[in-house]
Amino acid sequence: MAITIGLAEAKDNFSRVTAEVNRTGRPVTVLKNNKPWVTISPAAARDSSMEAVDVAIDFMDEYADVFRELAK
């Protein structure tokens, strides 16, 4: 799943965006005038054992609304 954000959002939330990139290992593409401008990616290569964690994070992100409903 590709992650893209606008330049203004990247600027306003740079620390949060970079922390998320570092935590998940997934790069974020920053758009300027709705066109890809730069990509923020982690500096260190991730361990392949983190693939299961990435899959779990993607699953939880995709179904977050369902989990919120079930938690009620």
FIROGU-128412 format. One line per field, with one value per residue: residue in one letter; residue number from 1; chain; z, y, x of N, C-alpha, C, CB in turn. Coordinates in steps of 0.02 Angstrom, whole numbers. Glycine has a CB too. Layout:
# residues N
r	(A;...)
k	(NUM;...)
c	(A;...)
nup	(Z;...)
nnorth	(Y;...)
neast	(X;...)
caup	(Z;...)
canorth	(Y;...)
caeast	(X;...)
cup	(Z;...)
cnorth	(Y;...)
ceast	(X;...)
cbup	(Z;...)
cbnorth	(Y;...)
cbeast	(X;...)
# end
This chain:
# residues 72
r	(M;A;I;T;I;G;L;A;E;A;K;D;N;F;S;R;V;T;A;E;V;N;R;T;G;R;P;V;T;V;L;K;N;N;K;P;W;V;T;I;S;P;A;A;A;R;D;S;S;M;E;A;V;D;V;A;I;D;F;M;D;E;Y;A;D;V;F;R;E;L;A;K)
k	(1;2;3;4;5;6;7;8;9;10;11;12;13;14;15;16;17;18;19;20;21;22;23;24;25;26;27;28;29;30;31;32;33;34;35;36;37;38;39;40;41;42;43;44;45;46;47;48;49;50;51;52;53;54;55;56;57;58;59;60;61;62;63;64;65;66;67;68;69;70;71;72)
c	(A;A;A;A;A;A;A;A;A;A;A;A;A;A;A;A;A;A;A;A;A;A;A;A;A;A;A;A;A;A;A;A;A;A;A;A;A;A;A;A;A;A;A;A;A;A;A;A;A;A;A;A;A;A;A;A;A;A;A;A;A;A;A;A;A;A;A;A;A;A;A;A)
nup	(0;-52;20;21;42;53;20;113;224;254;290;402;489;504;598;650;533;491;602;592;468;503;603;536;422;297;152;121;0;-48;-109;-227;-292;-326;-384;-377;-278;-182;-91;70;161;269;342;376;324;340;444;379;458;506;420;450;552;480;394;488;538;423;404;521;505;389;430;538;568;580;692;788;793;839;965;1037)
nnorth	(-59;101;253;418;594;766;910;1016;951;862;953;1017;911;846;779;681;611;563;483;384;327;275;185;93;62;86;183;357;452;617;738;870;994;893;796;671;715;705;566;500;394;257;261;150;-20;-133;-276;-435;-512;-429;-426;-495;-416;-298;-341;-366;-236;-170;-241;-208;-70;-63;-119;-44;28;-74;-144;-44;-38;-167;-158;-86)
neast	(43;41;93;46;64;20;125;111;54;159;257;198;186;309;396;310;277;404;435;337;372;496;457;371;440;395;401;356;278;293;185;184;89;-1;81;208;346;455;524;509;605;657;821;900;911;776;749;711;629;535;430;310;260;238;136;35;16;-29;-149;-220;-229;-306;-428;-469;-587;-681;-631;-651;-790;-819;-767;-856)
caup	(0;-57;63;-7;79;23;46;173;280;271;324;467;532;483;650;653;472;492;653;564;417;538;640;491;367;233;129;108;-56;-37;-172;-236;-346;-341;-420;-333;-276;-147;-50;135;176;325;324;385;296;391;449;346;508;520;370;484;587;429;372;542;540;365;417;573;475;340;463;601;581;603;760;831;801;882;1033;1071)
canorth	(0;162;307;483;651;830;945;1054;903;838;1008;1029;851;812;733;625;572;526;431;330;294;236;131;43;45;101;252;402;497;684;766;943;1005;827;755;649;763;670;508;493;323;245;259;82;-74;-170;-347;-471;-541;-380;-431;-515;-357;-254;-369;-354;-164;-156;-270;-168;-5;-71;-137;-7;45;-135;-155;5;-60;-227;-140;-52)
caeast	(0;81;71;61;38;35;184;93;47;226;291;167;191;370;419;263;284;467;431;296;414;547;423;343;485;362;414;301;290;266;160;183;41;-29;129;261;401;509;504;541;612;702;892;927;871;738;759;656;584;483;376;248;236;211;72;-13;2;-71;-215;-253;-245;-360;-490;-474;-657;-714;-610;-683;-860;-821;-747;-912)
cup	(0;-13;30;37;41;56;110;233;302;311;395;516;519;534;653;592;473;545;628;511;452;574;593;437;298;213;118;50;-42;-105;-171;-299;-373;-384;-371;-337;-243;-110;14;150;234;301;327;353;352;387;418;396;526;471;403;522;538;404;425;546;483;376;467;546;429;373;529;618;606;675;809;844;847;954;1071;1114)
cnorth	(62;217;372;537;714;864;983;1009;877;891;1017;971;811;761;671;580;531;471;371;292;249;176;75;20;60;173;291;447;563;713;842;954;938;783;733;696;731;610;509;419;313;239;188;31;-112;-244;-383;-502;-492;-383;-450;-456;-308;-277;-356;-281;-145;-180;-227;-100;-10;-83;-102;10;-16;-150;-107;-14;-120;-210;-106;-99)
ceast	(45;50;93;30;57;95;168;86;115;263;264;177;255;394;375;271;348;467;391;335;465;516;401;391;456;377;350;321;255;247;164;142;14;16;183;321;462;480;544;544;661;774;920;880;837;753;699;608;528;425;310;218;205;143;18;-32;-44;-143;-253;-272;-305;-428;-500;-547;-696;-696;-642;-756;-865;-805;-804;-951)
cbup	(62;-131;136;-80;152;26;-7;161;260;207;285;457;520;470;718;658;410;505;717;534;372;588;678;459;370;238;65;172;-123;0;-184;-242;-403;-375;-482;-351;-238;-98;-89;191;114;364;369;460;253;384;524;300;571;520;317;532;627;370;358;609;537;302;442;634;437;293;473;598;517;557;766;800;732;856;1032;1020)
cbnorth	(0;186;300;489;653;876;993;1092;845;820;1074;1041;806;863;767;650;619;574;459;359;347;279;158;69;-26;89;250;444;466;730;744;973;1044;835;793;577;826;718;442;534;283;182;305;66;-122;-158;-369;-524;-560;-310;-483;-574;-323;-249;-445;-377;-123;-188;-342;-161;22;-128;-212;57;73;-195;-150;76;-77;-279;-94;-19)
cbeast	(-49;87;99;37;64;-25;210;27;1;265;284;93;131;424;421;191;283;525;398;231;449;583;363;281;504;285;455;282;265;317;88;256;75;-95;159;283;380;545;515;503;635;681;932;936;915;663;768;684;622;514;394;260;293;260;78;17;67;-42;-208;-208;-185;-344;-492;-433;-690;-695;-535;-679;-891;-771;-687;-958)
# end
